[in-house]
Amino acid sequence: MMETVHVPLGERAYDIHIGPGLLERAGELIAPLLHRPHVAIVADEHVAENHLTTLLKGMEEKGITASVMTLPQGEATKSWPHFERVVEWLLAERIERNDIVIAFGGGVVGDLVGFAAAVLRRGVRFVQVPTSLLAQVDSSVGGKTGINAPQGKNLIGAFHQPSMVLADTAVLGTLTERDYLAGYGEVVKYGLLGDSEFFQWLEENASRAAAGDMAARIAAVKRSVEMKAEIVVRDETEQGDRALLNLGHTFCHALEAATGYSDRLLHGEGVAIGCALAFELSARMGLCSQEDPSRVRAHLRNMKMKVDLSDIEGELPDADRLLDLMGQDKKVVSGKLHFVLARGIGEAFVTSDVDADAVRGLLAEALAQRG
């Protein structure tokens, strides 16, 4: 059942393999990349408890040995102290430029380990083995790596493409419902930003995928990474088209900062809320019909996802503070905030022509509905 999506980036081209049972086949798939039969694995400690034995067995079957380091689960791990630990450990393990470092976990581990690989010896190769839906469809593909700063999310990092991505869809069966649905926030984003037919397919099939239908899961992951790969190839370092992938993220990153990057709001949940807000803002600006945000919200509700600010537990700052947090976003250019808005489902575009008062009004109204 394995599907493969190729990312054609010249000398840095790589394959994304998608399907069940890839951890067992990891040695077979990774062996052709190796100059010596050894890898360094940096794993999320929770993922390691559940799946490391399977991955190591897959390596051993091809005579590949591994050094292993584990990291705590959660967004707080994407920080200087843990980054320093990983780099120091890789140096202590004498990892060479021709070796492979494996990032084994969700987006947090993938981003941090990718960044460590980018700076170690001025660039060591790495393989992404994403274990969350969010990482499989988004963060493991495209070469964005990094850590968070107190001023905002992902403000420190580098572009460093992986040498391969192994997305084992069977592992998704061990996710909690909340974690799976958080990842689905990134899946639905792809349909909303550039493929209305995919969004329609999701309206009809996403609940089957959420319930565990393997064919539906593979199809959802494959189409998502196909779309991301197409955009990355056109604009690897986010000078233009790649910014479309940030649909919903300007709102999301402000909300994540406002909730302290805690489990009050998972990244994919913030993306879903952000997409709903982006479509509402687009409708208010006369860019799309009011039916579009209603359809987006209806689908997210049908999937039992967070949709509104009222779905976030605990206190939130006022609209002015949220707007200020948006100003720390990486999408600020010459002091102007760049938004991804939409002319309809599947028709997103990037603009800096957004009135701050319109955004403030939208946020104030959404906050008022929290009661």
C-alpha positions, 0 to 999 in steps of 0.5 A: 500500500506504499505511495511515494511522492517525489520532491524534485529539488535537483541535488537535494531531491528526495522521496516521501514514502506513505503507507502502513508498516514503514517502520518495519521497512525503515532499514531497507528504505534508509540503507541506500542513503548510508555511507556506514551502517549506523544512524543517530535517532532523536526521538520524542520520549512518548513515541519512543515508548510506543514505537522505537523497538519497531524502528530499531528492529527494522534497522537491525534487519539490514545490519544498521546500528543506532544511537538513541536520544529521547526528548520530552514531549511538547512545544516547550522542547523547541527551545535553546536548551534542548537544541543545545543538548541535541547538538552536543549529543550528536557531536559526542556520538561523532556523527559525520557529515555523510551520516544520517540523523533520524528525527522520530516523532511529531513536528516538535522533534522534526523541527528541532532535529532538522535545525540541529542537522542543518548547523552541525558540521555546516549541514548533516543529512537527516531523515524525517520519520513523522509520527503525528498526522500534523507532521506527516502532512506538513512539518516533515516536508519542505525543509523548514526547521527551527525552534521557538523564541520568547518573542514568537514561534519558529523565529530561529531556524534554517531551511534544510531539506530532509534526505527522505520522509517515511510517513507510516500511516499505521502509527496514526492509529495510536494517536489520541482523537485530539492529536489526530484532529489537530493534525487534520487542521493542516490537512483541511488547510490544503483544500482551502488554499488551493484545491476545492475538489480536495476540500469536497473530497474531505467533506465526504471522506475525512470522517472515514479517515478519522475513524481509521480507514487506511485507504482514506488516511493514505489518500489524505496524507498523499494529496496534502504532501503532493500540494506542499511539495508542488509549492515548495519546489516553486518557492523553497525559501518562502519568497512568494507562493510558499506563503500560501501554506500559512493560511490560518497561521497568522491568527494561529501563531498569535493564539499560540503565543497568547496561550503560552504554547501550552496544551490549551491550544495545539498547533493544528487546532490553532490552524483550524480556528485561524482558517475559519477567521481568515475566511470570515475576514475575507468575506467581510472584505468582500473577497468571497461569499459569506457561504464560504466561511459558513461551509468551512465552519460547518465542516470543522464542526462536523469533524468535532474540531475547535472552530471559534475563540470560545473553544479555547479554554481559559483567559485570552488577551484583548484584541489589541494584544492579539494584534500586537502578537501578530506583529511578531509573526515572520510574515511581517515585511517592512512592518506590514503584516502579510495575511493569507486570504481567500477569494473562495474555497481553493483560491487563497492569496497573500496580501498586505492590504488589510486594514488593522481595524478590520482585524481588530474588529473581527477579533473583538467580536470573536472574543465577545462571543466567549461571554 
